[in-house]
């Protein structure tokens, strides 16, 4: 994968969530606890890739690219562009290149209704 350092121009936070009771005392909502802040780049799928994932568990996911970081795995949650996402998968770059990149598959966390 060829990327320029300038392509990594968006921030993503990686961390965990803790369920916290909301102000009304009726609902628990996830509260994000960041552990890492990284630069990332959105990655678009080709039309063929979009057709291939239709009607699969990956249909409603997005992709972002980060510099390789062994701390990032699918046990974490990501905050990207103001929204919380589950990390569905991390595709590690196992090449022998000096600079390697990982592709992270994200699925938006659905918010709990408040009423």
C-alpha positions in Angstrom: 0.0 0.0 0.0 1.4 3.3 -1.0 0.6 6.3 1.2 2.3 9.6 1.8 2.7 10.8 5.3 0.4 13.7 4.4 -2.4 11.2 3.7 -2.6 10.5 7.4 -4.4 13.7 8.2 -7.2 12.7 10.5 -7.2 11.8 14.2 -8.5 8.6 15.6 -8.5 7.7 19.3 -8.3 4.1 20.4 -9.5 3.0 23.8 -12.2 1.3 25.8 -15.7 2.2 27.0 -17.3 2.1 30.4 -21.1 2.1 30.7 -22.2 5.2 32.7 -25.8 6.0 33.9 -27.1 9.0 32.1 -28.4 12.1 33.8 -32.0 10.9 34.0 -30.9 7.7 35.7 -32.7 5.5 33.3 -30.2 4.4 30.7 -26.6 3.3 30.6 -24.5 4.8 27.7 -20.9 4.1 26.8 -18.4 6.6 28.1 -15.2 6.5 26.0 -11.8 6.2 27.8 -9.0 7.0 25.3 -5.7 5.2 25.5 -4.0 6.1 22.1 -4.4 9.0 19.7 -3.1 8.3 16.2 -3.1 9.8 12.7 -5.2 8.0 10.2 -6.5 8.1 6.6 -9.9 7.0 5.4 -9.8 4.2 2.8 -12.5 3.6 0.3 -13.5 0.3 -1.1 -13.6 -0.4 -4.8 -17.0 -1.1 -6.3 -16.1 -4.8 -6.6 -15.3 -4.9 -2.9 -18.5 -3.2 -2.0 -20.5 -5.8 -4.0 -18.5 -8.6 -2.3 -19.4 -7.6 1.2 -23.1 -7.0 0.5 -25.3 -9.1 2.9 -22.3 -9.9 5.1 -21.4 -8.8 8.6 -19.0 -6.2 7.0 -21.7 -4.4 4.9 -22.0 -1.4 7.3 -18.4 -0.9 8.1 -15.7 1.7 7.1 -12.0 1.4 6.7 -9.2 3.6 8.1 -5.4 3.2 7.7 -2.9 3.8 10.4 0.9 3.4 10.7 1.5 -0.1 12.1 0.9 -0.2 15.8 0.9 -3.6 17.6 -1.2 -2.2 20.5 -4.3 -1.8 18.3 -6.5 -4.9 18.2 -10.1 -5.8 17.9 -10.7 -5.7 21.6 -10.7 -1.9 21.5 -13.2 0.8 20.5 -12.3 3.8 18.3 -13.5 7.4 18.3 -13.4 8.8 14.8 -14.9 12.0 13.5 -16.9 12.4 16.8 -18.5 8.9 16.6 -17.8 5.7 18.5 -16.9 2.6 16.6 -16.2 -1.1 17.4 -13.0 -2.3 15.9 -14.2 -5.3 13.9 -10.8 -6.3 12.5 -7.2 -5.2 12.1 -5.3 -6.2 9.0 -1.6 -6.0 10.0 0.9 -5.2 7.3 3.4 -8.1 7.6 5.8 -6.9 4.9 9.4 -6.1 5.3 9.0 -2.5 4.4 10.5 0.2 6.7 7.2 1.9 7.1 4.1 -0.3 7.3 0.4 0.4 7.6 -2.5 -1.4 9.2 -6.1 -1.3 7.8 -8.7 -1.1 10.6 -12.3 -2.1 9.9 -14.8 -0.1 12.0 -18.5 -0.5 12.7 -20.5 2.4 14.3 -21.8 1.7 17.8 -25.6 2.2 17.8 -26.7 4.7 20.5 -29.2 3.6 23.2 -32.6 5.3 22.8 -33.4 7.8 25.6 -37.1 7.7 25.7 
